Amino acid sequence: MALAALLAASAPARAQAVVGVGDDAVPLAKGAWRLTIAGRWNDARERFVRDSTGGTSRRGILSPLAASDAGVGAFPALTGVESAIRAASGNTSFRLSLGTLEASGEVHQSIAPLSAEYGITRRLSMRLVLPYVESRDASQLLLNRSGAGANVGLNPVYQTTGGAGVRATNGALLAQIDASRTALESELARCAVPTELGCDAIRANPGAAQTLLASAQSLRATLATLYGGAEGGAPLVPLAGSVQQEAVVARVGALRTAFQGFGVGAMTGDLAPTGSSLVIGPGGTPRLGTDTLFGVGFARLGNTRRAGVGDIDLTATWLLFDHFGADQRRRLLDNGRGLRSTITAGWRFGTAGADRTDDPFDVPIGDGANALLLRSTTDLVWSRSVWASGTVRLVKPLSDQVALALPTVASTSPFAPYAVVSADRSLGSRLDVEFAPRVGLGQFFGLSGAVAWQRWSDDRYRPLAAGDAPASLPEIAIASRSLSSASFGASFSTLASYVRGRSRIAAEVLYSHAVPLAASGEMPAWSIDRLEVRIYTGFPRR
């Protein structure tokens, strides 16, 4: 800044000698090239979320996943386990808990857009932008850090060591219940004959015997589903010694006593299903999301990287009006006021590819949709050192068909069971309005800023019936949202010096930083850093 002030004091300011943040309407000379090499870094550690008042507030990007008592709300795939424990223990108010779930993270996009623009005529130029994109997410989901908040643990039947013995014990118990039911059914049939002896208990209460058969069958099915036997069971069971586990043991004991009351002694000893002695700890969340045993089965759960060519833009710009007559020398050296306006139209090729359906935290490298691009920019030059640009942009994506993971596109939980279906996608139009003032500090340096408002219309997905998917699936809509942001930048240019014959290279360097201000709707709160180098060939000189 001290160097910039010194240069501003020692050299006369020239109109538009240095460009700045955002688009401008500066034309490209006929036969000239503008080659741009840039780096853009998008980072988000927070996201805008809807609050109880109907507005939006900023929270950690994964904060909606955090839970002080993580149960089936955080892990919908475990709903069946909770129901089985309720049925086995007789406690209909039981709530499964894996302990506290802490969620934090951030997402990053690194974009290297390479662009080439050529001046076909004094008023018409063409531009091609080819971006190489790398996206990453750094997510941290810590479950039950203290190890004391869970009331369920891993089913021991799946343990490498000791699992065979547990399966044998559980299987023996199930076999005893089967044998007891068979024996009681035989006794009921035998005692139906009036001359048979030893039937006092059954004849005194035949209804209770029938009820016992039904309850034994129900409990046996629940125990097989929850604890398993030779065929395995649920991934989680009550902890050994817990209230729920003791309730299950008590129900098995009561069943044994009930059979003995009718003279059936097939349930011998004190066999009971085996509870868990191993809770899921802080590093267990990837397993919950990727192991098909837990009913989800993603290929990965965050902390992933994608890289490739993003969406490619091809545009044409027409100079509608220019007070400086599309003369680059006059633009750089004339100290008068002026007005300049351009219109741009083009096409976006959706080459970025589809989002990954097997990773709920996937950070895309582009929309992957073909789109129509329109832009209008007007420059207002007030003095030889102050000018501004106003820009309106419109992006209209075309409908296409994509693979869609349901219900993750409309769910806040990455642990929900999902199915992949084809869907017709209609991304909403995007409208941008930007105003960017610029101040020149001599002929080499400049400061600039911009305020922008962006709005996305509704995104709509219409799932198509296929395979096991229902014949009719409801349309999914992601509501419209808007974002306001501000940016500032500093730039260096040799263009004015090059025109005078004092510099050997015609080039510009621009650094800018953008921050989000407010939003309506849910979206990441991106902060954006950009470093851009533009090199000109065929630029005019005196």
C-alpha positions as CSV (number, residue, x, y, z in Angstrom):
1,M,0.0,0.0,0.0
2,A,2.9,2.4,0.7
3,L,4.4,1.6,-2.7
4,A,1.0,2.2,-4.3
5,A,0.6,5.6,-2.6
6,L,4.1,6.6,-3.7
7,L,3.3,5.7,-7.3
8,A,0.0,7.5,-7.1
9,A,1.7,10.7,-5.9
10,S,4.5,10.5,-8.5
11,A,2.5,9.6,-11.6
12,P,-0.7,11.1,-13.0
13,A,-3.7,8.8,-12.7
14,R,-5.0,7.5,-16.0
15,A,-8.6,6.4,-16.6
16,Q,-9.1,2.6,-16.5
17,A,-5.4,1.9,-16.5
18,V,-6.0,-1.0,-14.1
19,V,-9.0,-3.4,-14.1
20,G,-10.5,-4.9,-10.9
21,V,-12.9,-7.4,-9.3
22,G,-15.8,-8.7,-11.4
23,D,-16.7,-8.3,-15.1
24,D,-16.2,-5.2,-17.1
25,A,-17.1,-4.0,-20.6
26,V,-13.5,-3.4,-21.8
27,P,-13.3,-4.7,-25.4
28,L,-10.4,-6.7,-26.9
29,A,-8.6,-5.3,-29.9
30,K,-9.0,-6.9,-33.3
31,G,-6.6,-9.7,-33.8
32,A,-5.5,-9.6,-30.1
33,W,-5.4,-12.5,-27.7
34,R,-6.1,-12.4,-23.9
35,L,-4.7,-15.5,-22.2
36,T,-5.7,-16.0,-18.6
37,I,-4.3,-18.3,-16.0
38,A,-6.1,-18.2,-12.6
39,G,-6.4,-20.0,-9.4
40,R,-9.6,-19.8,-7.4
41,W,-10.1,-21.3,-3.9
42,N,-13.6,-21.8,-2.5
43,D,-13.8,-22.7,1.2
44,A,-16.8,-23.2,3.4
45,R,-16.7,-24.0,7.1
46,E,-20.2,-22.8,7.8
47,R,-23.5,-22.9,6.0
48,F,-26.7,-20.8,6.0
49,V,-29.6,-22.8,7.6
50,R,-33.2,-21.9,8.3
51,D,-33.9,-21.0,11.9
52,S,-37.0,-21.0,14.1
53,T,-38.0,-17.5,13.1
54,G,-38.2,-18.4,9.4
55,G,-34.9,-16.6,8.5
56,T,-31.4,-18.0,8.1
57,S,-28.4,-18.1,10.4
58,R,-24.9,-19.4,10.0
59,R,-23.8,-22.6,11.6
60,G,-21.1,-25.2,11.2
61,I,-21.4,-26.9,7.9
62,L,-22.1,-30.3,9.5
63,S,-23.8,-29.0,12.6
64,P,-27.2,-30.3,11.6
65,L,-25.9,-33.8,12.1
66,A,-24.7,-33.2,15.7
67,A,-26.9,-34.8,18.4
68,S,-26.5,-35.0,22.2
69,D,-28.2,-38.4,22.2
70,A,-27.8,-39.9,18.8
71,G,-30.6,-42.4,18.1
72,V,-32.8,-43.3,15.1
73,G,-33.2,-39.6,14.3
74,A,-29.5,-39.4,13.5
75,F,-29.3,-43.0,12.3
76,P,-32.6,-43.8,10.6
77,A,-31.3,-47.2,9.4
78,L,-31.4,-48.4,13.0
79,T,-35.1,-48.0,13.4
80,G,-35.6,-51.7,13.0
81,V,-33.1,-52.4,15.8
82,E,-34.9,-50.1,18.2
83,S,-38.2,-51.8,17.4
84,A,-36.7,-55.2,18.0
85,I,-35.3,-54.2,21.4
86,R,-38.6,-52.8,22.4
87,A,-40.3,-56.1,21.5
88,A,-37.7,-58.3,23.1
89,S,-37.6,-56.3,26.4
90,G,-41.3,-55.4,26.6
91,N,-40.3,-51.8,27.0
92,T,-42.3,-49.9,24.3
93,S,-40.8,-46.5,25.3
94,F,-37.1,-47.6,24.9
95,R,-35.1,-45.2,22.8
96,L,-31.9,-46.5,21.2
97,S,-28.8,-44.3,21.7
98,L,-25.2,-44.5,20.4
99,G,-24.1,-41.6,22.6
100,T,-23.2,-38.0,21.7
101,L,-22.5,-37.4,18.0
102,E,-20.1,-34.5,17.3
103,A,-20.1,-33.2,13.8
104,S,-17.7,-30.7,12.2
105,G,-16.0,-30.2,8.9
106,E,-15.2,-28.0,5.9
107,V,-15.3,-28.2,2.2
108,H,-12.9,-26.9,-0.4
109,Q,-12.8,-26.4,-4.2
110,S,-9.6,-25.5,-6.0
111,I,-10.3,-24.3,-9.5
112,A,-7.7,-23.5,-12.2
113,P,-9.6,-21.9,-15.0
114,L,-7.6,-21.6,-18.2
115,S,-9.2,-19.2,-20.7
116,A,-8.4,-17.8,-24.2
117,E,-10.2,-14.8,-25.7
118,Y,-9.7,-13.6,-29.3
119,G,-10.7,-10.3,-30.8
120,I,-12.4,-11.2,-34.1
121,T,-13.3,-7.7,-35.0
122,R,-13.2,-4.4,-33.1
123,R,-16.5,-5.1,-31.5
124,L,-16.7,-8.9,-31.4
125,S,-14.6,-11.4,-29.4
126,M,-14.9,-15.1,-28.5
127,R,-13.8,-16.7,-25.3
128,L,-13.2,-20.3,-24.2
129,V,-12.9,-21.2,-20.5
130,L,-11.6,-24.6,-19.5
131,P,-11.6,-25.2,-15.7
132,Y,-9.7,-27.9,-13.9
133,V,-11.4,-28.5,-10.6
134,E,-10.4,-30.3,-7.4
135,S,-12.9,-30.7,-4.6
136,R,-12.3,-32.0,-1.1
137,D,-14.3,-32.4,2.1
138,A,-12.8,-32.7,5.5
139,S,-15.6,-34.1,7.7
140,Q,-15.2,-35.3,11.3
141,L,-18.0,-37.2,12.9
142,L,-17.1,-38.3,16.4
143,L,-19.4,-40.7,18.1
144,N,-19.6,-41.3,21.9
145,R,-16.2,-39.7,22.7
146,S,-16.5,-40.6,26.4
147,G,-17.7,-44.2,25.7
148,A,-20.4,-43.9,28.4
149,G,-23.4,-42.5,26.5
150,A,-24.6,-45.6,24.6
151,N,-27.2,-48.1,25.6
152,V,-26.4,-50.6,22.7
153,G,-23.3,-52.1,21.4
154,L,-22.0,-54.3,18.6
155,N,-23.6,-57.7,18.4
156,P,-21.0,-60.2,19.6
157,V,-22.2,-62.8,17.0
158,Y,-20.2,-60.9,14.4
159,Q,-16.9,-60.8,16.4
160,T,-14.0,-62.7,14.8
161,T,-13.0,-64.0,18.2
162,G,-15.8,-65.6,20.2
163,G,-18.5,-65.0,17.7
164,A,-18.9,-68.7,16.9
165,G,-19.5,-69.5,20.6
166,V,-22.1,-66.7,20.9
167,R,-23.9,-68.0,17.8
168,A,-24.0,-71.4,19.3
169,T,-25.4,-70.2,22.6
170,N,-28.1,-68.1,20.9
171,G,-28.9,-70.9,18.5
172,A,-29.3,-73.4,21.4
173,L,-31.8,-71.1,23.1
174,L,-33.8,-70.7,19.9
175,A,-33.7,-74.5,19.5
176,Q,-35.0,-74.9,23.1
177,I,-37.9,-72.6,22.4
178,D,-38.8,-74.5,19.2
179,A,-38.6,-77.8,21.1
180,S,-40.8,-76.4,23.9
181,R,-43.5,-75.2,21.5
182,T,-43.4,-78.6,19.7
183,A,-43.8,-80.4,22.9
184,L,-46.6,-78.2,24.2
185,E,-48.5,-78.6,20.9
186,S,-48.2,-82.4,21.2
187,E,-49.5,-82.2,24.8
188,L,-52.4,-80.1,23.7
189,A,-53.3,-82.7,21.0
190,R,-52.8,-85.6,23.4
191,C,-54.9,-84.0,26.2
192,A,-57.7,-83.4,23.8
193,V,-58.5,-87.1,24.3
194,P,-60.6,-87.4,27.5
195,T,-59.0,-90.7,28.5
196,E,-55.4,-89.4,28.5
197,L,-53.8,-88.9,32.0
198,G,-51.4,-86.2,33.3
199,C,-53.3,-83.4,31.6
200,D,-54.6,-81.5,34.7
201,A,-52.6,-78.2,34.0
202,I,-53.6,-78.1,30.3
203,R,-57.2,-79.0,31.0
204,A,-57.4,-76.4,33.8
205,N,-56.4,-73.5,31.4
206,P,-56.2,-74.5,27.8
207,G,-56.5,-70.8,26.7
208,A,-53.3,-70.0,28.6
209,A,-51.5,-72.8,26.8
210,Q,-52.5,-71.4,23.4
211,T,-51.5,-67.9,24.5
212,L,-48.1,-69.3,25.6
213,L,-47.6,-70.9,22.1
214,A,-48.2,-67.6,20.4
215,S,-46.1,-65.5,22.8
216,A,-43.2,-68.0,22.5
217,Q,-43.4,-67.9,18.8
218,S,-43.3,-64.1,18.8
219,L,-40.4,-63.9,21.3
220,R,-38.5,-66.5,19.4
221,A,-38.8,-64.5,16.1
222,T,-37.8,-61.3,17.9
223,L,-34.7,-62.9,19.5
224,A,-33.7,-64.4,16.2
225,T,-34.0,-61.0,14.5
226,L,-32.2,-59.1,17.3
227,Y,-29.6,-61.4,18.7
228,G,-29.4,-64.0,15.9
229,G,-28.3,-67.5,15.9
230,A,-26.6,-69.5,13.2
231,E,-27.9,-67.0,10.7
232,G,-26.7,-63.9,12.5
233,G,-28.8,-61.0,13.7
234,A,-29.0,-57.2,14.1
235,P,-25.8,-55.2,14.1
236,L,-26.5,-53.8,17.6
237,V,-27.9,-55.4,20.8
238,P,-28.4,-54.1,24.4
239,L,-25.3,-53.8,26.5
240,A,-24.6,-56.7,28.9
241,G,-26.0,-55.9,32.3
242,S,-28.1,-53.0,31.1
243,V,-31.8,-52.5,32.0
244,Q,-32.9,-53.6,28.6
245,Q,-30.7,-56.7,28.5
246,E,-31.8,-57.8,32.0
247,A,-35.5,-57.3,30.9
248,V,-34.9,-59.7,27.9
249,V,-33.2,-62.2,30.2
250,A,-36.2,-62.0,32.6
251,R,-38.7,-62.6,29.7
252,V,-36.8,-65.7,28.6
253,G,-36.8,-66.9,32.2
254,A,-40.6,-66.2,32.5
255,L,-41.1,-68.2,29.3
256,R,-39.1,-71.1,30.7
257,T,-41.2,-71.1,33.9
258,A,-44.5,-70.9,31.9
259,F,-43.6,-74.0,29.8
260,Q,-42.6,-75.9,33.0
261,G,-46.0,-75.0,34.4
262,F,-47.5,-77.1,31.6
263,G,-45.1,-80.0,32.2
264,V,-42.7,-79.0,29.3
265,G,-39.1,-79.0,30.4
266,A,-37.3,-78.6,27.1
267,M,-35.9,-75.2,28.2
268,T,-33.2,-76.4,30.6
269,G,-30.4,-74.5,32.3
270,D,-30.2,-70.7,32.3
271,L,-29.6,-70.0,28.6
272,A,-30.2,-66.4,27.6
273,P,-29.2,-64.3,24.5
274,T,-25.8,-62.7,24.8
275,G,-25.6,-58.9,25.3
276,S,-22.9,-56.7,23.9
277,S,-19.7,-55.7,25.7
278,L,-18.3,-53.4,22.9
279,V,-19.8,-49.9,22.2
280,I,-19.1,-48.0,19.0
281,G,-16.5,-45.4,19.6
282,P,-15.4,-42.1,18.0
283,G,-14.0,-43.8,14.9
284,G,-17.0,-45.9,14.2
285,T,-19.1,-43.6,12.1
286,P,-17.5,-44.6,8.8
287,R,-18.6,-48.2,9.5
288,L,-22.1,-47.1,10.3
289,G,-22.4,-45.4,6.9
290,T,-20.5,-48.0,4.7
291,D,-21.1,-51.4,6.2
292,T,-24.2,-52.9,4.6
293,L,-24.9,-54.7,7.9
294,F,-26.1,-51.4,9.3
295,G,-28.5,-51.0,6.3
296,V,-26.8,-48.1,4.5
297,G,-23.9,-49.2,2.4
298,F,-22.3,-46.1,1.0
299,A,-18.9,-46.7,-0.7
300,R,-17.3,-43.9,1.4
301,L,-18.4,-41.4,4.1
302,G,-16.6,-38.2,3.6
303,N,-12.9,-37.1,3.6
304,T,-12.8,-37.7,-0.1
305,R,-11.3,-35.9,-3.1
306,R,-12.5,-35.4,-6.7
307,A,-10.6,-33.9,-9.6
308,G,-11.3,-33.4,-13.2
309,V,-12.4,-31.0,-15.9
310,G,-15.4,-28.9,-14.8
311,D,-18.1,-27.3,-17.0
312,I,-16.6,-25.6,-20.1
313,D,-17.9,-22.2,-21.2
314,L,-17.8,-20.8,-24.8
315,T,-19.1,-17.2,-25.2
316,A,-19.2,-14.4,-27.7
317,T,-19.1,-10.7,-26.6
318,W,-20.5,-7.8,-28.7
319,L,-19.6,-4.2,-27.9
320,L,-22.8,-2.3,-28.0
321,F,-21.5,1.2,-27.3
322,D,-18.1,2.6,-26.4
323,H,-17.4,6.3,-25.7
324,F,-13.8,5.6,-26.4
325,G,-14.5,4.1,-29.8
326,A,-13.1,0.7,-28.9
327,D,-9.6,2.3,-29.0
328,Q,-7.4,0.7,-26.4
329,R,-4.9,3.6,-26.5
330,R,-7.6,6.2,-26.0
331,R,-9.1,4.1,-23.2
332,L,-5.9,4.0,-21.3
333,L,-4.7,7.5,-21.9
334,D,-7.9,9.6,-22.2
335,N,-8.8,11.4,-19.0
336,G,-12.4,12.2,-19.9
337,R,-15.6,10.6,-18.8
338,G,-17.2,7.9,-20.7
339,L,-19.8,5.1,-21.0
340,R,-19.2,1.6,-22.4
341,S,-21.6,-1.4,-22.7
342,T,-21.3,-5.0,-23.9
343,I,-23.6,-8.0,-24.2
344,T,-22.4,-11.6,-24.0
345,A,-24.1,-14.9,-25.0
346,G,-22.7,-18.4,-24.9
347,W,-23.1,-22.0,-24.0
348,R,-22.0,-24.0,-21.0
349,F,-21.0,-27.6,-21.7
350,G,-21.9,-29.8,-18.8
351,T,-18.7,-31.8,-18.8
352,A,-18.2,-32.0,-15.0
353,G,-20.0,-35.3,-14.7
354,A,-22.7,-36.4,-12.2
355,D,-22.5,-36.3,-8.5
356,R,-21.5,-39.4,-6.7
357,T,-24.5,-41.3,-5.4
358,D,-22.3,-43.5,-3.1
359,D,-20.9,-40.6,-1.1
360,P,-23.4,-38.4,0.8
361,F,-20.6,-35.7,1.4
362,D,-19.6,-35.5,-2.2
363,V,-18.5,-32.0,-3.3
364,P,-19.2,-31.7,-7.0
365,I,-16.8,-30.2,-9.5
366,G,-19.6,-28.6,-11.5
367,D,-23.3,-28.8,-12.2
368,G,-22.7,-31.2,-15.1
369,A,-25.6,-29.6,-17.0
370,N,-25.7,-27.8,-20.3
371,A,-26.8,-24.2,-19.9
372,L,-27.4,-21.0,-21.8
373,L,-25.3,-18.1,-20.7
374,L,-26.3,-14.4,-21.0
375,R,-24.5,-11.4,-19.6
376,S,-24.7,-7.6,-19.9
377,T,-22.1,-5.2,-18.5
378,T,-21.9,-1.5,-18.5
379,D,-18.9,0.7,-17.5
380,L,-19.3,4.2,-16.1
381,V,-16.2,6.3,-16.1
382,W,-16.5,9.3,-13.8
383,S,-13.0,10.7,-13.7
384,R,-9.6,9.7,-14.7
385,S,-9.1,7.6,-11.6
386,V,-12.6,6.4,-10.7
387,W,-14.9,4.1,-12.7
388,A,-17.4,1.3,-12.0
389,S,-19.0,-1.7,-13.7
390,G,-22.5,-3.0,-13.4
391,T,-23.3,-6.5,-14.6
392,V,-26.3,-8.7,-14.9
393,R,-25.8,-12.4,-15.6
394,L,-28.3,-15.2,-16.3
395,V,-27.6,-18.9,-16.4
396,K,-30.4,-21.1,-17.7
397,P,-29.6,-24.8,-17.3
398,L,-31.3,-27.3,-19.6
399,S,-33.1,-30.3,-18.2
400,D,-31.3,-33.6,-18.1
401,Q,-31.4,-37.0,-16.5
402,V,-29.1,-38.0,-13.6
403,A,-28.7,-40.8,-11.1
404,L,-30.2,-39.8,-7.8
405,A,-29.8,-41.3,-4.3
406,L,-33.0,-41.3,-2.3
407,P,-33.7,-40.0,0.2
408,T,-30.3,-38.3,0.7
409,V,-31.0,-35.4,-1.7
410,A,-33.7,-34.3,0.7
411,S,-32.4,-35.7,4.0
412,T,-30.0,-34.2,6.6
413,S,-28.8,-37.7,7.6
414,P,-26.0,-39.5,5.8
415,F,-27.0,-42.7,7.6
416,A,-30.5,-43.1,6.1
417,P,-31.1,-46.2,3.9
418,Y,-31.0,-45.1,0.3
419,A,-31.8,-46.3,-3.2
420,V,-30.3,-45.1,-6.5
421,V,-32.8,-44.2,-9.2
422,S,-32.8,-42.3,-12.4
423,A,-34.4,-38.9,-12.3
424,D,-35.3,-36.0,-14.6
425,R,-33.4,-33.0,-13.3
426,S,-34.3,-29.3,-13.9
427,L,-31.9,-27.0,-12.2
428,G,-33.2,-23.6,-11.5
429,S,-32.1,-20.5,-13.4
430,R,-29.4,-18.3,-11.7
431,L,-29.6,-14.6,-11.8
432,D,-26.6,-12.4,-10.7
433,V,-26.5,-8.7,-10.2
434,E,-23.2,-7.1,-9.5
435,F,-21.9,-3.5,-9.0
436,A,-18.1,-3.1,-8.9
437,P,-16.4,0.3,-8.2
438,R,-12.7,0.7,-9.1
439,V,-10.0,3.2,-8.1
440,G,-6.8,3.6,-10.0
441,L,-3.6,4.4,-8.0
442,G,-1.4,5.7,-10.8
443,Q,-0.9,3.7,-14.0
444,F,0.2,0.4,-12.4
445,F,-1.9,-0.2,-9.3
446,G,-5.6,-0.3,-8.5
447,L,-8.1,-1.1,-5.7
448,S,-11.6,-2.4,-6.4
449,G,-14.6,-3.9,-4.7
450,A,-17.9,-5.4,-5.6
451,V,-21.3,-6.1,-4.1
452,A,-23.3,-8.9,-5.6
453,W,-26.8,-10.5,-5.3
454,Q,-27.4,-14.0,-6.6
455,R,-30.6,-15.9,-6.8
456,W,-31.2,-19.6,-7.7
457,S,-34.7,-20.7,-8.7
458,D,-36.1,-24.0,-7.5
459,D,-34.2,-27.2,-8.4
460,R,-36.5,-30.0,-9.3
461,Y,-35.9,-33.8,-9.5
462,R,-38.6,-36.2,-10.8
463,P,-37.6,-39.8,-10.0
464,L,-38.3,-42.4,-12.6
465,A,-39.6,-45.8,-11.7
466,A,-37.0,-48.5,-12.2
467,G,-36.1,-51.9,-10.7
468,D,-37.5,-52.2,-7.2
469,A,-38.5,-48.5,-7.0
470,P,-42.2,-47.7,-6.7
471,A,-44.1,-47.0,-9.8
472,S,-44.8,-43.4,-8.7
473,L,-42.3,-41.4,-6.7
474,P,-43.0,-37.8,-5.6
475,E,-41.1,-34.9,-7.1
476,I,-38.3,-33.5,-5.0
477,A,-37.8,-29.7,-5.0
478,I,-34.9,-27.7,-3.5
479,A,-36.4,-24.3,-2.7
480,S,-35.2,-21.1,-4.3
481,R,-32.5,-19.3,-2.4
482,S,-30.5,-16.1,-2.7
483,L,-27.1,-14.8,-1.5
484,S,-25.6,-11.4,-1.1
485,S,-21.8,-11.1,-1.0
486,A,-19.0,-8.5,-1.0
487,S,-15.5,-8.7,-2.5
488,F,-12.4,-6.6,-2.6
489,G,-9.3,-6.8,-4.6
490,A,-5.9,-5.3,-5.6
491,S,-4.5,-5.3,-9.1
492,F,-1.3,-4.5,-11.1
493,S,-1.2,-3.7,-14.8
494,T,1.4,-2.9,-17.3
495,L,-1.1,-2.0,-20.1
496,A,-0.7,1.8,-19.9
497,S,3.0,1.5,-19.7
498,Y,3.0,-1.0,-22.6
499,V,1.0,1.4,-24.8
500,R,3.7,4.1,-24.1
501,G,6.4,1.6,-25.1
502,R,7.9,1.5,-21.5
503,S,7.0,-2.2,-20.7
504,R,7.9,-5.2,-22.7
505,I,4.9,-7.3,-21.6
506,A,1.2,-6.4,-21.6
507,A,-0.1,-8.1,-18.6
508,E,-2.5,-7.8,-15.6
509,V,-2.4,-9.4,-12.2
510,L,-5.5,-9.4,-9.9
511,Y,-6.1,-10.8,-6.4
512,S,-9.5,-10.7,-4.9
513,H,-11.3,-12.0,-1.8
514,A,-15.1,-12.5,-1.5
515,V,-17.2,-13.2,1.6
516,P,-20.9,-14.0,2.0
517,L,-23.0,-11.5,3.8
518,A,-26.5,-12.9,4.0
519,A,-28.7,-15.6,2.4
520,S,-32.3,-16.8,2.2
521,G,-32.4,-20.5,2.0
522,E,-29.8,-23.2,2.8
523,M,-26.4,-23.2,1.2
524,P,-22.7,-23.3,2.1
525,A,-21.2,-19.9,3.1
526,W,-18.4,-19.9,0.6
527,S,-15.4,-17.6,1.0
528,I,-13.5,-17.2,-2.3
529,D,-9.9,-16.2,-3.0
530,R,-8.8,-15.6,-6.6
531,L,-5.5,-14.9,-8.2
532,E,-5.5,-14.1,-11.9
533,V,-2.8,-13.4,-14.5
534,R,-3.8,-12.0,-17.9
535,I,-1.3,-11.8,-20.7
536,Y,-2.1,-9.9,-24.0
537,T,-0.8,-10.4,-27.4
538,G,-1.4,-8.0,-30.3
539,F,-2.0,-5.2,-27.9
540,P,-1.6,-1.7,-29.5
541,R,1.4,0.6,-28.8
542,R,2.2,4.2,-29.7
